[in-house]
Amino acid sequence: MSDFAITREDGETKGRYVLTHAGAEAELTYSILSPQTRIADHTGVPDALRGTGAGLALVERLVADARAEGWKIVPLCPFVNRQRAKHPEWADAFNV
């Protein structure tokens, strides 16, 4: 995992991971389908953070939390789905 500081905000049905770096904010949003499933909805990385690995860091945190807490990820977000395909070692964290 990278050295970015990432926070997680959970609501009843939705949540997000927020990465703040150099005054810019990137996020990965998700919907809570059930206690066992989160749908990765959207990853947003501003131009100021493009090419820094911010998006990958958000997905890495999502995968780490899924493994630690015992839920699966449904990769609706195209970016999350591309990262899943690039990282077969994450297969245990996804429900596809």
Contacts in CASP RR format, 6 or more apart in sequence:
PFRMAT RR
TARGET T0000
AUTHOR 0000-0000-0000
METHOD contacts of the structure
MODEL  1
MSDFAITREDGETKGRYVLTHAGAEAELTYSILSPQTRIADHTGVPDALR
GTGAGLALVERLVADARAEGWKIVPLCPFVNRQRAKHPEWADAFNV
1 57 0 8 1.000
1 60 0 8 1.000
1 61 0 8 1.000
1 64 0 8 1.000
2 53 0 8 1.000
2 56 0 8 1.000
2 57 0 8 1.000
2 60 0 8 1.000
4 19 0 8 1.000
4 21 0 8 1.000
4 53 0 8 1.000
4 54 0 8 1.000
4 57 0 8 1.000
5 19 0 8 1.000
5 20 0 8 1.000
5 21 0 8 1.000
6 17 0 8 1.000
6 18 0 8 1.000
6 19 0 8 1.000
6 57 0 8 1.000
6 58 0 8 1.000
6 61 0 8 1.000
7 17 0 8 1.000
7 18 0 8 1.000
7 20 0 8 1.000
8 15 0 8 1.000
8 16 0 8 1.000
8 17 0 8 1.000
8 18 0 8 1.000
8 61 0 8 1.000
8 65 0 8 1.000
9 15 0 8 1.000
9 16 0 8 1.000
9 17 0 8 1.000
9 18 0 8 1.000
10 32 0 8 1.000
11 32 0 8 1.000
12 32 0 8 1.000
13 31 0 8 1.000
13 32 0 8 1.000
14 29 0 8 1.000
14 30 0 8 1.000
14 31 0 8 1.000
14 32 0 8 1.000
15 29 0 8 1.000
15 30 0 8 1.000
15 31 0 8 1.000
15 32 0 8 1.000
16 27 0 8 1.000
16 28 0 8 1.000
16 29 0 8 1.000
16 30 0 8 1.000
17 27 0 8 1.000
17 28 0 8 1.000
17 30 0 8 1.000
17 58 0 8 1.000
17 61 0 8 1.000
17 62 0 8 1.000
18 25 0 8 1.000
18 26 0 8 1.000
18 27 0 8 1.000
19 25 0 8 1.000
19 26 0 8 1.000
19 27 0 8 1.000
19 49 0 8 1.000
19 54 0 8 1.000
19 55 0 8 1.000
19 57 0 8 1.000
19 58 0 8 1.000
21 49 0 8 1.000
21 52 0 8 1.000
21 54 0 8 1.000
22 48 0 8 1.000
22 49 0 8 1.000
23 48 0 8 1.000
24 46 0 8 1.000
24 48 0 8 1.000
24 49 0 8 1.000
25 46 0 8 1.000
26 43 0 8 1.000
26 44 0 8 1.000
26 45 0 8 1.000
26 46 0 8 1.000
26 49 0 8 1.000
26 54 0 8 1.000
26 55 0 8 1.000
26 58 0 8 1.000
27 42 0 8 1.000
27 43 0 8 1.000
27 44 0 8 1.000
27 58 0 8 1.000
28 40 0 8 1.000
28 42 0 8 1.000
28 43 0 8 1.000
28 44 0 8 1.000
28 55 0 8 1.000
28 58 0 8 1.000
28 59 0 8 1.000
28 61 0 8 1.000
28 62 0 8 1.000
28 77 0 8 1.000
28 80 0 8 1.000
29 40 0 8 1.000
29 41 0 8 1.000
29 42 0 8 1.000
29 43 0 8 1.000
30 38 0 8 1.000
30 39 0 8 1.000
30 40 0 8 1.000
30 41 0 8 1.000
30 62 0 8 1.000
30 73 0 8 1.000
31 38 0 8 1.000
31 39 0 8 1.000
31 41 0 8 1.000
32 38 0 8 1.000
33 39 0 8 1.000
33 74 0 8 1.000
35 71 0 8 1.000
36 70 0 8 1.000
36 71 0 8 1.000
36 72 0 8 1.000
37 71 0 8 1.000
37 72 0 8 1.000
37 73 0 8 1.000
37 74 0 8 1.000
37 95 0 8 1.000
38 62 0 8 1.000
38 66 0 8 1.000
38 71 0 8 1.000
38 72 0 8 1.000
38 73 0 8 1.000
38 74 0 8 1.000
39 73 0 8 1.000
39 74 0 8 1.000
39 76 0 8 1.000
40 59 0 8 1.000
40 62 0 8 1.000
40 73 0 8 1.000
40 74 0 8 1.000
40 75 0 8 1.000
40 76 0 8 1.000
40 77 0 8 1.000
40 80 0 8 1.000
41 76 0 8 1.000
41 77 0 8 1.000
42 77 0 8 1.000
43 55 0 8 1.000
43 58 0 8 1.000
43 59 0 8 1.000
43 77 0 8 1.000
43 79 0 8 1.000
43 80 0 8 1.000
44 55 0 8 1.000
44 79 0 8 1.000
45 54 0 8 1.000
45 55 0 8 1.000
49 55 0 8 1.000
55 79 0 8 1.000
56 83 0 8 1.000
59 79 0 8 1.000
59 80 0 8 1.000
59 83 0 8 1.000
62 73 0 8 1.000
62 80 0 8 1.000
63 73 0 8 1.000
63 87 0 8 1.000
63 90 0 8 1.000
63 93 0 8 1.000
66 72 0 8 1.000
66 73 0 8 1.000
66 93 0 8 1.000
67 92 0 8 1.000
67 93 0 8 1.000
72 93 0 8 1.000
72 94 0 8 1.000
72 95 0 8 1.000
73 80 0 8 1.000
73 84 0 8 1.000
73 93 0 8 1.000
73 94 0 8 1.000
73 95 0 8 1.000
74 94 0 8 1.000
74 95 0 8 1.000
74 96 0 8 1.000
75 81 0 8 1.000
75 84 0 8 1.000
75 94 0 8 1.000
75 96 0 8 1.000
83 90 0 8 1.000
84 90 0 8 1.000
84 91 0 8 1.000
84 94 0 8 1.000
84 96 0 8 1.000
END
